[in-house]
Amino acid sequence: MMPNPMSGNGPELEWFKSSYSTNDGPDCVEVAVTGEAIRIRDSKNHRSPHLAFAASEWAAFVSYAADH
């Protein structure tokens, strides 16, 4: 995992909000998938740095989270 502030250079990422977030309720996280990483950011603060994970790291996390 590596923190990754986007510099604004390059294509715009397509972010998906967590299904646990609602338009009128609490915000959560957003995910964007690129060829080299899964990117995670706070849905309340789009301008803050976000995290980047290799696909294998993200899959391991999601599998662990689903089991606990």
GROMACS elastic network, one bead per residue, 0.5 to 0.9 nm:
[ bonds ]
;  ai    aj funct       b0    kb
    1    51     6  0.68176   500
    1    52     6  0.57617   500
    1    54     6  0.72390   500
    1    57     6  0.78159   500
    2    50     6  0.87068   500
    2    51     6  0.58248   500
    2    52     6  0.54634   500
    2    53     6  0.68491   500
    3    49     6  0.67266   500
    3    50     6  0.58556   500
    3    52     6  0.62292   500
    4     7     6  0.88734   500
    4    39     6  0.84390   500
    4    49     6  0.58985   500
    4    50     6  0.54151   500
    4    51     6  0.55212   500
    4    52     6  0.62307   500
    5     8     6  0.89329   500
    5    47     6  0.85394   500
    5    48     6  0.71773   500
    5    50     6  0.58721   500
    5    51     6  0.80017   500
    6     9     6  0.75653   500
    6    47     6  0.86864   500
    6    48     6  0.89252   500
    6    49     6  0.69615   500
    6    50     6  0.78164   500
    7    10     6  0.83849   500
    8    11     6  0.81925   500
    8    12     6  0.79651   500
    9    12     6  0.85249   500
   13    32     6  0.62741   500
   13    33     6  0.78726   500
   13    34     6  0.78119   500
   14    31     6  0.82537   500
   14    32     6  0.56510   500
   14    33     6  0.75869   500
   14    34     6  0.89399   500
   15    30     6  0.58957   500
   15    31     6  0.53730   500
   15    33     6  0.79320   500
   15    39     6  0.87292   500
   15    40     6  0.87588   500
   15    41     6  0.89059   500
   16    19     6  0.87870   500
   16    29     6  0.85009   500
   16    30     6  0.51892   500
   16    31     6  0.51925   500
   16    32     6  0.62954   500
   17    20     6  0.82247   500
   17    21     6  0.67271   500
   17    22     6  0.87253   500
   17    27     6  0.85493   500
   17    28     6  0.74822   500
   17    29     6  0.60771   500
   17    31     6  0.65329   500
   17    43     6  0.70285   500
   18    21     6  0.54471   500
   18    22     6  0.84901   500
   18    27     6  0.83786   500
   18    28     6  0.64014   500
   18    29     6  0.56654   500
   18    30     6  0.57399   500
   18    31     6  0.75646   500
   18    43     6  0.86773   500
   19    22     6  0.74416   500
   19    28     6  0.88910   500
   20    26     6  0.83819   500
   20    27     6  0.80029   500
   20    28     6  0.70781   500
   20    29     6  0.88173   500
   21    24     6  0.85483   500
   21    25     6  0.67062   500
   21    26     6  0.59263   500
   21    28     6  0.55264   500
   21    29     6  0.77846   500
   21    43     6  0.87452   500
   22    25     6  0.50378   500
   22    26     6  0.65159   500
   22    27     6  0.67225   500
   22    28     6  0.87785   500
   23    26     6  0.80486   500
   23    27     6  0.79932   500
   24    27     6  0.86891   500
   27    42     6  0.81005   500
   27    43     6  0.59523   500
   27    44     6  0.61532   500
   28    41     6  0.88309   500
   28    42     6  0.63540   500
   28    43     6  0.55817   500
   28    44     6  0.72963   500
   29    40     6  0.67530   500
   29    41     6  0.56898   500
   29    44     6  0.80481   500
   30    39     6  0.81931   500
   30    40     6  0.57294   500
   30    41     6  0.53902   500
   30    42     6  0.63471   500
   30    43     6  0.55455   500
   31    38     6  0.69132   500
   31    39     6  0.55369   500
   31    41     6  0.66629   500
   32    37     6  0.84600   500
   32    38     6  0.59547   500
   32    39     6  0.50572   500
   32    40     6  0.66346   500
   32    41     6  0.86295   500
   33    36     6  0.81695   500
   33    37     6  0.63090   500
   33    39     6  0.62498   500
   33    55     6  0.89314   500
   34    37     6  0.53126   500
   34    38     6  0.62130   500
   34    39     6  0.77006   500
   35    38     6  0.83491   500
   36    53     6  0.85946   500
   36    54     6  0.67657   500
   36    55     6  0.76627   500
   37    52     6  0.58076   500
   37    53     6  0.53394   500
   37    55     6  0.59706   500
   37    58     6  0.88300   500
   38    51     6  0.82127   500
   38    52     6  0.55756   500
   38    53     6  0.51382   500
   38    54     6  0.62637   500
   38    55     6  0.61405   500
   38    58     6  0.69480   500
   39    50     6  0.67062   500
   39    51     6  0.55563   500
   39    53     6  0.63944   500
   39    54     6  0.89592   500
   40    50     6  0.55789   500
   40    51     6  0.51582   500
   40    52     6  0.64145   500
   40    53     6  0.82385   500
   41    44     6  0.87046   500
   41    45     6  0.77893   500
   41    46     6  0.68859   500
   41    47     6  0.89483   500
   41    48     6  0.76134   500
   41    49     6  0.72034   500
   41    51     6  0.65701   500
   42    45     6  0.54628   500
   42    46     6  0.64230   500
   42    47     6  0.89458   500
   42    48     6  0.76150   500
   42    49     6  0.87542   500
   42    50     6  0.74547   500
   43    46     6  0.60601   500
   45    48     6  0.57702   500
   45    49     6  0.89907   500
   46    49     6  0.81182   500
   46    50     6  0.86004   500
   47    50     6  0.86779   500
   53    56     6  0.79932   500
   53    57     6  0.59730   500
   53    58     6  0.59389   500
   54    57     6  0.52400   500
   54    58     6  0.63297   500
   54    59     6  0.86932   500
   55    58     6  0.51413   500
   55    59     6  0.61296   500
   55    60     6  0.86435   500
   56    59     6  0.51104   500
   56    60     6  0.62226   500
   56    61     6  0.86887   500
   57    60     6  0.51701   500
   57    61     6  0.62646   500
   57    62     6  0.87323   500
   58    61     6  0.50701   500
   58    62     6  0.61427   500
   58    63     6  0.85149   500
   59    62     6  0.51966   500
   59    63     6  0.60608   500
   59    64     6  0.85259   500
   60    63     6  0.51658   500
   60    64     6  0.61227   500
   60    65     6  0.85844   500
   61    64     6  0.50900   500
   61    65     6  0.60305   500
   61    66     6  0.85201   500
   62    65     6  0.50515   500
   62    66     6  0.60450   500
   62    67     6  0.86641   500
   63    66     6  0.52195   500
   63    67     6  0.64454   500
   63    68     6  0.89853   500
   64    67     6  0.52673   500
   64    68     6  0.64660   500
   65    68     6  0.52998   500
